[in-house]
Amino acid sequence: MKSSALATPAGAAVPGTYAKGRTRAADILDAGVSVLIEHGYHNFSLRRVADEAGLRLGNLQHYFPSKDALVQAMLDRVIEAYLARFVRIQESGLDPEAEFRQIIEMVFRDLNTRRTTVFFPELWSLANHDTVVAGHMDRMYARYRDVLGASIARFNRALDEAQVGRLALFVSASIEGHTVFVGHGKPWRKQTQDVVALATASFLWLIRSGSTSSPAATASPARGPKRLREVGHLN
């Protein structure tokens, strides 16, 4: 079963002028994701993707002439799917804190799926060996951080742009780092809800306090835990 964040979203932009061409391009993108997940970054090639899609290599290259072009299209499609889900949350009429909480919950729950658990680490591995792919990945994550930053800025309008940027980076990195712990088949997966509560409380405390440096520099040891209890309803 496909994770909704990695499947082709309705109305997603894929190469091809006609409906048949757009469908074929989407099938190729699905095949590319499948190859990364099932065979690993070290086996990711246009020929392998063509085989997975049931196409000749030349036919695939009509849509994606190079591996870089294919990877860029894959990542564009992935982030567009996530952005569509974020927009639905942002347009649901929630107050800023509830909106932020729902975004964090959604992203953490997405980590639980096998496709997300496997796809992104394979992508990171591929990026470690290909500077062009690394650039595509950086641009994808920048778009994700823009969404987090917008939500953070709505929650605390006193933050300046630099603070928002650092907080968005920290939140993004913190969530991604949990992939190896709460991802599909990982040892802490069953405790995802507790991890979400703790992470959200921590993030909200940082955003509310405006702290983008060491917590010790902005709050006393007694104030920090108390604030976490207030924000995250921890015992």
Secondary structure per residue as TSV (DSSP state, phi and psi in degrees):
chain	resnum	aa	ss	phi	psi
A	1	M	-	360.0	135.5
A	2	K	-	-80.5	139.1
A	3	S	-	-69.6	136.7
A	4	S	T	-62.3	-24.5
A	5	A	T	-78.1	-16.6
A	6	L	T	-112.3	-6.3
A	7	A	S	-85.3	164.7
A	8	T	-	-69.9	117.2
A	9	P	-	-75.0	154.2
A	10	A	T	-60.2	130.3
A	11	G	T	79.6	7.2
A	12	A	-	-65.9	143.6
A	13	A	-	-80.5	118.0
A	14	V	-	-132.8	153.2
A	15	P	S	-59.1	152.9
A	16	G	-	122.3	126.7
A	17	T	S	-77.8	-40.7
A	18	Y	S	-101.1	163.6
A	19	A	H	-56.6	-42.7
A	20	K	H	-60.9	-41.3
A	21	G	H	-66.4	-39.0
A	22	R	H	-66.3	-39.1
A	23	T	H	-64.6	-43.9
A	24	R	H	-62.4	-42.0
A	25	A	H	-62.9	-42.4
A	26	A	H	-62.6	-39.0
A	27	D	H	-62.5	-38.3
A	28	I	H	-65.5	-42.3
A	29	L	H	-63.5	-41.0
A	30	D	H	-60.8	-41.3
A	31	A	H	-64.7	-37.5
A	32	G	H	-62.9	-45.0
A	33	V	H	-61.4	-42.7
A	34	S	H	-61.8	-41.7
A	35	V	H	-63.4	-43.6
A	36	L	H	-60.1	-42.7
A	37	I	H	-73.0	-46.7
A	38	E	H	-86.3	-25.3
A	39	H	H	-122.7	-10.1
A	40	G	-	87.3	159.4
A	41	Y	G	-62.5	-30.4
A	42	H	G	-70.5	-15.7
A	43	N	G	-107.5	10.0
A	44	F	-	-82.3	114.3
A	45	S	-	-149.2	161.5
A	46	L	H	-61.1	-38.7
A	47	R	H	-64.7	-41.3
A	48	R	H	-65.9	-39.9
A	49	V	H	-66.8	-40.6
A	50	A	H	-60.1	-44.1
A	51	D	H	-60.5	-43.0
A	52	E	H	-63.6	-35.6
A	53	A	H	-85.2	-5.6
A	54	G	T	72.6	33.4
A	55	L	-	-122.1	160.8
A	56	R	-	-77.4	152.0
A	57	L	H	-57.2	-41.9
A	58	G	H	-61.8	-36.1
A	59	N	H	-67.6	-40.9
A	60	L	H	-62.5	-41.3
A	61	Q	H	-69.4	-14.5
A	62	H	H	-63.8	-32.5
A	63	Y	H	-94.2	-40.5
A	64	F	-	-135.3	95.2
A	65	P	S	-68.7	-16.0
A	66	S	S	-144.0	163.9
A	67	K	H	-64.0	-37.4
A	68	D	H	-61.2	-42.0
A	69	A	H	-64.1	-38.9
A	70	L	H	-66.7	-45.7
A	71	V	H	-63.4	-42.5
A	72	Q	H	-60.2	-42.9
A	73	A	H	-65.7	-38.8
A	74	M	H	-60.3	-46.5
A	75	L	H	-70.1	-37.4
A	76	D	H	-60.5	-43.0
A	77	R	H	-66.7	-39.9
A	78	V	H	-63.0	-50.1
A	79	I	H	-69.1	-32.6
A	80	E	H	-62.5	-37.1
A	81	A	H	-65.5	-43.3
A	82	Y	H	-64.3	-44.6
A	83	L	H	-60.7	-37.5
A	84	A	H	-61.8	-38.3
A	85	R	H	-70.5	-38.5
A	86	F	H	-63.2	-42.0
A	87	V	H	-61.1	-40.3
A	88	R	H	-60.8	-38.3
A	89	I	H	-67.6	-45.2
A	90	Q	H	-65.8	-27.8
A	91	E	T	-95.1	8.3
A	92	S	T	-86.8	-1.5
A	93	G	T	83.0	17.0
A	94	L	-	-75.7	154.9
A	95	D	-	-71.8	163.3
A	96	P	H	-55.9	-40.7
A	97	E	H	-68.4	-44.5
A	98	A	H	-63.1	-38.2
A	99	E	H	-61.1	-48.3
A	100	F	H	-61.3	-45.0
A	101	R	H	-58.5	-42.3
A	102	Q	H	-68.2	-37.9
A	103	I	H	-62.4	-45.9
A	104	I	H	-63.9	-43.0
A	105	E	H	-59.7	-45.3
A	106	M	H	-61.5	-45.4
A	107	V	H	-67.3	-42.3
A	108	F	H	-62.2	-44.3
A	109	R	H	-64.4	-31.9
A	110	D	H	-65.1	-31.0
A	111	L	H	-61.5	-26.1
A	112	N	T	-68.9	-19.1
A	113	T	S	-78.6	147.0
A	114	R	H	-62.2	-42.8
A	115	R	H	-60.5	-45.0
A	116	T	H	-69.4	-41.0
A	117	T	H	-58.1	-37.4
A	118	V	H	-93.2	-40.9
A	119	F	H	-60.2	-50.1
A	120	F	H	-68.9	-43.6
A	121	P	H	-59.1	-36.7
A	122	E	H	-66.2	-38.0
A	123	L	H	-63.7	-43.4
A	124	W	H	-60.4	-41.3
A	125	S	H	-63.6	-43.0
A	126	L	H	-61.4	-41.8
A	127	A	H	-65.7	-29.8
A	128	N	H	-65.3	-19.5
A	129	H	T	-115.4	2.2
A	130	D	-	-144.8	109.1
A	131	T	H	-66.7	-30.9
A	132	V	H	-67.0	-45.1
A	133	V	H	-61.8	-39.7
A	134	A	H	-59.2	-39.4
A	135	G	H	-65.2	-43.1
A	136	H	H	-59.9	-43.0
A	137	M	H	-65.3	-41.7
A	138	D	H	-60.6	-40.8
A	139	R	H	-67.7	-36.3
A	140	M	H	-64.1	-46.4
A	141	Y	H	-67.9	-30.6
A	142	A	H	-63.1	-39.4
A	143	R	H	-66.0	-37.9
A	144	Y	H	-64.4	-44.3
A	145	R	H	-65.6	-30.1
A	146	D	H	-60.4	-39.8
A	147	V	H	-66.6	-47.6
A	148	L	H	-59.5	-42.1
A	149	G	H	-62.7	-40.2
A	150	A	H	-63.6	-41.2
A	151	S	H	-67.4	-41.3
A	152	I	H	-62.5	-44.0
A	153	A	H	-64.4	-35.5
A	154	R	H	-68.3	-33.6
A	155	F	H	-72.6	-40.6
A	156	N	-	-131.8	95.5
A	157	R	T	-74.0	-5.8
A	158	A	T	-83.0	-11.9
A	159	L	-	-71.6	142.3
A	160	D	-	-88.9	174.5
A	161	E	H	-60.9	-39.9
A	162	A	H	-65.6	-41.8
A	163	Q	H	-62.7	-44.9
A	164	V	H	-59.3	-43.9
A	165	G	H	-62.2	-43.9
A	166	R	H	-67.5	-39.5
A	167	L	H	-66.4	-41.7
A	168	A	H	-62.1	-40.5
A	169	L	H	-62.9	-44.8
A	170	F	H	-64.7	-44.2
A	171	V	H	-62.6	-46.8
A	172	S	H	-60.1	-49.0
A	173	A	H	-63.8	-38.7
A	174	S	H	-63.6	-44.1
A	175	I	H	-67.3	-46.3
A	176	E	H	-58.6	-37.5
A	177	G	H	-63.8	-20.9
A	178	H	T	-78.8	-7.3
A	179	T	H	-54.4	-41.6
A	180	V	H	-77.0	-6.7
A	181	F	H	-110.5	-41.1
A	182	V	H	-113.7	7.8
A	183	G	S	-70.1	176.8
A	184	H	T	-56.8	126.1
A	185	G	T	76.8	4.7
A	186	K	-	-88.3	157.0
A	187	P	T	-64.1	-26.4
A	188	W	T	-103.2	11.8
A	189	R	G	-57.7	-40.1
A	190	K	G	-68.2	-14.6
A	191	Q	G	-103.3	19.3
A	192	T	H	-54.7	-43.8
A	193	Q	H	-61.2	-40.5
A	194	D	H	-67.0	-39.1
A	195	V	H	-65.0	-41.7
A	196	V	H	-60.2	-44.5
A	197	A	H	-62.1	-44.4
A	198	L	H	-66.9	-45.1
A	199	A	H	-63.8	-45.0
A	200	T	H	-62.7	-42.7
A	201	A	H	-60.7	-41.8
A	202	S	H	-64.7	-46.1
A	203	F	H	-61.2	-45.6
A	204	L	H	-65.1	-36.4
A	205	W	H	-62.6	-44.6
A	206	L	H	-62.7	-43.7
A	207	I	H	-67.4	-43.5
A	208	R	H	-64.5	-40.4
A	209	S	H	-78.0	-18.6
A	210	G	T	75.5	15.6
A	211	S	-	-80.7	121.1
A	212	T	-	-124.9	19.4
A	213	S	S	-127.8	-164.4
A	214	S	-	-60.2	131.2
A	215	P	H	-54.1	-31.1
A	216	A	H	-64.8	-23.5
A	217	A	H	-82.7	-14.6
A	218	T	H	-121.2	-10.6
A	219	A	S	-152.5	146.5
A	220	S	-	-73.1	158.9
A	221	P	T	-56.1	-33.4
A	222	A	T	-73.4	-33.0
A	223	R	H	-74.6	-36.3
A	224	G	H	-56.9	-60.4
A	225	P	H	-59.1	-37.2
A	226	K	H	-61.5	-42.2
A	227	R	H	-65.2	-37.6
A	228	L	H	-63.0	-37.8
A	229	R	H	-66.2	-38.9
A	230	E	H	-65.9	-43.3
A	231	V	H	-78.9	-44.4
A	232	G	H	-102.2	1.9
A	233	H	-	58.6	39.7
A	234	L	-	-87.0	151.6
A	235	N	-	-85.2	360.0
